[in-house]
Amino acid sequence: MDNILSFSLADFQYNDNPDVLAPPNDFEEWINHPKIKASFSFFEQQLLAAPRASTEILSNLDHKKRKVINLTSYNYLGLSSHPEVIQAACDAARQYGLGASGAPLLSGTFDLHVKFAKMLADFKQKEDCLLYSSGLGGNMGAIQGILRKGDVLVLDEKCHKSIVDGGTLSGAKMLFFEHNNIDSLVAMLEKNKGKRTLVAVEGVYSMDGDLVKLKEVVEVCDRYKAAIYIDEAHSTLMFGKNGRGVAEHFGLEHKVGVTFGTLSKSFGGVGGFICSNARLIRYLKCYSSPYHFSCAPSPIIIAGLIKAFEVATRDSSLRDKLWENTGYFKKQLLDLKLNLGGTESQVIPIIIGSSGEKLFQMAMELQKRGLFLQPVDFPAVPANARRFRISVSSQLTKEEIDEACNIIEDVIVKGLKN
Amino acid sequence: MDKAKIIEVIKKNILANLEDVKEEDIVPEKSMKDYGADSLDIIEVVSCSMRELNIKIPRSELTDIKNIDELANKFMQNIKG
């Protein structure tokens, strides 16, 4: 390869190596190049403590332990290490043991699972809820369970891979509409009038932090009799007066057919869930493979999640603090004249541009200065909009945000001028 | 290899990967999206064509390409010999 640094993970999906247990030859050439190796060193860095706003990592850059301000973990409300959550998990470990030891339909359903599913269904104002062991499994399994060959999945082009994979598994025809472009959505629906159609959108889009134009999506879906599936992974427990998500924020929960959430972000645990009508949930229990054929979520995790849910919803203090931190952080960054794209949420991108080398050089300097702020490269984001992505947490103090902004000014603002 | 042959290769892969498209309808001035291709279809057509032409172009250099003609030009620039 002549221009090896221009290649990315988008270029090595196809594999014709005669040895089926080997990656493509050119992938090995690419990934072993010193500069590519250096960029990959940002992956899989070890956290040595809880993913709090201030934590410690074992840096892959110089193999040193380093105290960092953490702007990357999805621990938006700080619940993964909340003392009441930890206590609930410890108590459950003693009572129930480590794992569920079975698939939900046979022996894996504990009283904790039933209780938590009911809490989530009531919270989301739907009839029933299905719990999954993973967030990816939840999205993928729900779509795969709902759609069949001959059906149509119309999805925003920025939807998560788990939705795309669910569509692929289902055999449904997939049509991507331009991000948040209602004319493009209409064009896709017009092409497939009369077919069973599901429209998938996200409450908060994870790479840009912008919101779905839900009011317009609802109007169009009503007109074309298409059902709405909303992924509220980055919005549940945060958006809306009661924290129910972006659909609540827009006052349109009753128009959503299926609402999905992860349990690994604001909830601080791991897993996923969907809430919908009871007949669909009953059906999916038999036909959604990641539910049906997977061990049920660990009772320890579920006990911790029940407590996390109680803490997050007993008053608005955690989400109030999150929005206060988000507003403060955003203002500081805008004062630094940084390009934050169209963010409307606690996900704040800092868009650097087209130079991957510049992105990784800055990433290295940020980390050495004590900021854990991971770079996001093509193909996860467009090649001309490589970026850093801040996940704001309610745990951040004003001092930590100020220090983070000092480092960002020294490294990113000055780096962009050079 | 001349440009006409490259366009033939791209056309062949469009026909193999997209439903309800007729060969006579494919014109270089149009985008694959005009023929109903989504992003996964486009990746497949581009990958199959590059394999057939024995070239490898970084995906990051293809993001601004607007139509089949521009894709063929890009392929031309990368064909050796």
Chai-1 contact restraints between the chains, C-beta under 6 A:
chainA,res_idxA,chainB,res_idxB,connection_type,confidence,min_distance_angstrom,max_distance_angstrom,comment,restraint_id
A,S6,B,P58,contact,1.0,0.0,6.0,A-B,restraint_1
A,S6,B,S60,contact,1.0,0.0,6.0,A-B,restraint_2
A,F7,B,P58,contact,1.0,0.0,6.0,A-B,restraint_3
A,S8,B,S60,contact,1.0,0.0,6.0,A-B,restraint_4
A,A10,B,R59,contact,1.0,0.0,6.0,A-B,restraint_5
A,D11,B,P58,contact,1.0,0.0,6.0,A-B,restraint_6
A,D11,B,R59,contact,1.0,0.0,6.0,A-B,restraint_7
A,Y14,B,S47,contact,1.0,0.0,6.0,A-B,restraint_8
A,L175,B,D38,contact,1.0,0.0,6.0,A-B,restraint_9
A,F176,B,D38,contact,1.0,0.0,6.0,A-B,restraint_10
A,F176,B,S39,contact,1.0,0.0,6.0,A-B,restraint_11
A,F378,B,S60,contact,1.0,0.0,6.0,A-B,restraint_12
A,A383,B,S60,contact,1.0,0.0,6.0,A-B,restraint_13
A,A383,B,T63,contact,1.0,0.0,6.0,A-B,restraint_14
